[in-house]
Amino acid sequence: MGNLLAYSGIVTKVRAMQAKLLTDEDFQNIAAFHTVTEVAAYLKEHPGYRNVLADMDENRLHRGEIEKLLVQSLYSDYTRLYRFSGMDQKKFLELYLKRYEMNLINYCLRIVFNHYQKPFDLDHKKIFFDKYSDLSIDKLITSGNIGELVENLKGTEYYAPLKRLENAENPTLFDYDLALNLYYFTTMWKKRKKILKHKELEIFTRDAGAKIDLLNLQWIYRAKKYYNMLPPDISTLLIPVHYRIHVDQLKDLVEAPSVDEFLKLVTRTPYLRHTDTQTPASIETIYKDCLYRLYLADRRSNPYSIATVNTYLFLKEEELDKLTTVLECVRYGLPARETLTYIGGTAK
């Protein structure tokens, strides 16, 4: 009864918000468009995006501008959920916010490493981060190089793990990305026990643990297939958390002498049993497929819990990823059937 009372308001809110997510039919319609302007006009009439696009002239919106507005729709949804949350739910959402902070820092890292002429375009994120985060966009946008960027993170939890790279010899963007990712996942794993209790902790542990396991599998696969990395180097990439994949099993996967041998071994893990790993890009797509099934199962079993909030945010982020992909395909004139293969859909 306690969880029912604590979550009744936010569950009702999530159900109303989920009703506004795009359907398979929506994506089929969008994939058939010939211009980005047509996509913008369609989204402007859709209840899920009507508010963020209401004052925009779709004829003047290019792909980059639309993607900014899509990000704002995610932040708007997070804000709605936060407002409807009790204290315990707010703690979960504050933990969840770390993924948005990491994405922001990753973006800034790429800007300073690549020396873009117009380096920072973060105005559309400023209001959200000023309200919910300790990261200062006003400081970050003044960064002219990696040293300044790290110093502009001083006073935040991300300063120390990135500052340590100053002692490394010629650290690359990859090194900073890796340090940030490892910090994020290991910290999230440790903090969960301080923030969540009982059933909430169990659900978050299952979801976060599965995500870490699947990311490790994905990173091993990519390291072997695309970069021919040696086992000791692959090991440095992995998140040092073991949920359902035992450390010895992970070691065997890392030391597999070839991609084919890795694919044979990976079918023995809890996540890829009965899976055809020879299907093109199956390892790449199975990560999201597994999480999708897991989140939906958690929500069905525990509707009055953080599972409802976690699942909604996952579905919203997936929707935005799909929309970004479709926008790119429409921009380059790909046929609808081909576009839909990139997002796991089928043509009408």
N, C-alpha and C positions, 0 to 999 in steps of 0.2 A: 504493500500500500504506500510505503514511503516513497519509492521510486515513481510510482504512478502519480502521486501528488506533485513531486518535484519536477517531473518531466512533462506533465500533461500540457502545459502552455507551450513549451518549445516544440513538442511533437506535433501539436496542431499547426504551429507556424511552419514547421518543416514540410508538412504535407501540402500546405497551400503553396509553398515555394516550389516544391517538386512538381506540382501540376503544371508549372510554367516552363519546365525543362523542354528542350527540343525533342521531338519524336523521330523515329526512323523515317517517317514520311516527310518530316521537315527537312531532314538531311538529303533525302532523295530529291526534293524540290530545289534545294539550294545548289546541289551538285549539277543540276541541269541548267543553271543560269550561265550566261555568257560574259557578264561583266561584274566587277566588284560593286558597281552602283546598284545593280539588280539585287545583289545579296543584301546590301545595306537597306534597300527599300523593303525587302521581305522581313528583315529583322526588326525594322522600325514598326512594323504592324504586329509583331509577335509580343504577347504579354510578358515574356521573360526579358525582353530587351527594349520594350517601348519607352520606359522611363529614361534610360541612359541615352537613347537615340532621339528622344522627343524633339529637342531643339536644334538638331543637326540637319543640314541640307545634304541628303544622300548623294546629290550630284557633285558635291565638293569633298566627299569623303574618299580618301584613298586607303589602301590596305593597312598602312601603318596607323592611321587615325582610328580605323575601326578596331584594330587590335587593342589600342589604348582604352577604348570604350568597353571592350569585352573584359579587360582587366578590372575596370571600375565596377562592372556588374558583379564580379566576384567579391570585391571588397565591400560592395553594398550589401551583398548577401551575408557576408561575415558580420557586418555591423548589425544587421537585423537579428541574427542569431545571438549575438552578444547582448543586445538589449533585452531579449526575451529569456536570458539565462539567469539562473541562480548563482550563488557563490561558487559551488563545486563545478558547475558547467562552465563558468567563466575561467576557472583554473585550467580546465581542459583546453578551452579555446586559446588561452594565452600560451599554452604549450604548443598547440597547433600552429600558432602564429610564427613560430621559429622557422617553419618552412618558407614562409613569405620573406622573412628577413634574409635567409640564406640566398634565395633567388635574387633579391635586390643586391646583395654584396657580390654575387657571381656576375651580375650584369655590370656592376661598377668595375670589377676586376678586368673584364673584357674591354671595357672602354679605355682604361689607362694603359693596358698592354698593347692595344692596337692603335693608340694615338689618333682616334677619330677627330676630324676637324670640328664637328659639332658634338662634343663628347657626351653630354648628359641631357637626357630628355625625360625628366622625372616629375614634372609638374603635376601630372595626372595621379601620381602616387603620394604626393606630399601630404595632403589632408589626412589620408588614412594612416600613414606612418607617424605623423605628428601626434595623432590621437592614441594609437595603440602600441607604439614601439619606442624603444630607447634610441633607435638609430636616427640620426639627424641628416635628413636629405640636404639641408642647407650646408652642412659641413661636407658631406660626401661629394657634392657637385663642384667643390673647389679643388678637388684632388687632381694634380697634374701628373703624378707618377705613383707607382705602387707604394713607395715610402710614405707619401702624403696621405694616401688612402688608408693605410694601416693606422697612421697617427690620428686620422679623423674618426677612427673606430675606438679610440681610447675612451675608457669609461663604460664600454660595453663588454659583454662576455666574449665577443669575437676577436677582441684585440690580442689577447695572449696567444692563442693558437696560431694566428697569422704572424705575429711579431717574431715568433721563434724562427721563422724562415729566413730572417735577416742573417742568421749564422750559416745558412746553407750556401753552397757555391753556385752562383748564377741560377737562382730558383726561377722556374718557368710558370706560366699560367696554369699548367697542369698541376704543378706542385701546390699552388695556392688553392686550386679547386679541390684537390685531394685533401688537404689539411682542413678545409672548411667542411667538406662532406663527412670526414671521419669525426670531427668535433661534433657536428650536428647530431649524427646518429648515436654516437656513444653517450652524449649528454642527455639526449631525449630518453634513451634507455635507462639511464641512472635516475633521472628526475621523476620518471613515471611513478615510482614507489612513494615518493614524497608528496605527490600531488593527488594521486588516485587511490581509492581503497576498494576492497572487496570485489564485487562484480565488475565495477568500472575498470579496476586494475586488470582483471582477468581479460576483459574484452580488448583493452588497449594493448596489453602484452601480446595477445594473439595476433592482432592486426599489425602492430609494429614489428614483431618478431618475424612474421611471414614476409613482410616487406623487405626487411634486412636480408633474410635468407635468399629471396628472389633477386635482389639487387646484386648480391655476391655472385650468384650463378650467372647473371647477365654479364657482370664485369669479367668474370673468368672467361666466358665464351668470347667476348669481344677482344680481350687481351690475346687469346690464342688465334682467333680467326683473322683479325685485322692487323695485329701488331707483332705477332710471333714472339711474344714476351716469354722469358724464361720463368720457371716456377718461383724462384726467390723474389723476382720483381713483381709477379702477379700477387704474391702474398701481401706485399706492401699496400696494394690497392684495396684490400678487403676490410670491411667493417668488423672489428674484433668482438662480434656478438654472435653467439650460436644458439639458435632457437630449436628448430626441428632437424637441422642438418648438423650431425655430430662433427666435432673437430677432426676426427680421423677421416670421415667421409669427405669433408671439405678438402683435406690434404690430398686425398686420392684424386679429386677432381682437378686441383691445381697442378698436380704432377702428371696428369694424363699426357702421354707422349704426342697426341695429335687431337685435332678437333673431332674426328670420328670417334676416337676412344672416349673423349669427354662426353659426347652425345650418348654413347652407350651407358656410361656411368651415371649420367644425370637422370636417366629414366628410373634409377633406383632410389631417387630422393622422394620424399612424400609429396612433392609438388608436381612432378612430371611422370608419375606412374601412368601407364596406359596412354601415353602421349606420343604422337608421331613426331619425333624431333627432326626428321628429315624434310618435313614440310618447309618450304622457303620462309625465312624470317620467323619461324615458330618460336624460337627462344626469345626473340625480340618482343613478340606479342603476348607470350604466355604470362609475362610479369603482370600486365594489366588484367588479363583474363582471370588469373588466379585471385588477384585482389578484388576484382569485381564480384566473383562468386563468394568470396569470404565475407566481404562487407555486407552483401545482401543477406547472407545466411545469418550473420550476427544481428542484423536489424530485425529479421523475422523472429529469431529466438529471443531477442531482448529489445522490443520496440521502445520501452520506456527506460532508455539508457543513453550513454554517449554514442552507442552504435548508430542511432538515428542521425545525430549531428555529423559524425564522422563519415557515414555513408553519403549523406547529402553533399558535403564538401568535395568528396571524391568524385561523385557523379558530375558536379558542376565543373570541376577542373578538367575532367575528361571531355565534357562538352566543349569547353573553350579550346582544348587541344585539337579536337576534331574540326571545330570552326576555323581555326587558324590554318589547318591543313587544307581544308576545302577552299578557303580564300586564296591560298597559294595556287591550288590547282585551277581555279576559275581564272585567276590572273594570267596563267600560262595557256589557257584554252584547252585544257584536257577534257576529253569526253566524260560524261557523267559516270558511265560504267567504270572507267579507269579511276576516276576520283574516289568513288565509293570503295574500291578495293583498298585504298590507303587508310580508310577509317573503319574497315570491317563491315561495311554495308553492302547492300545489293540493289541493283537498279530495278525500277518498276517495269 
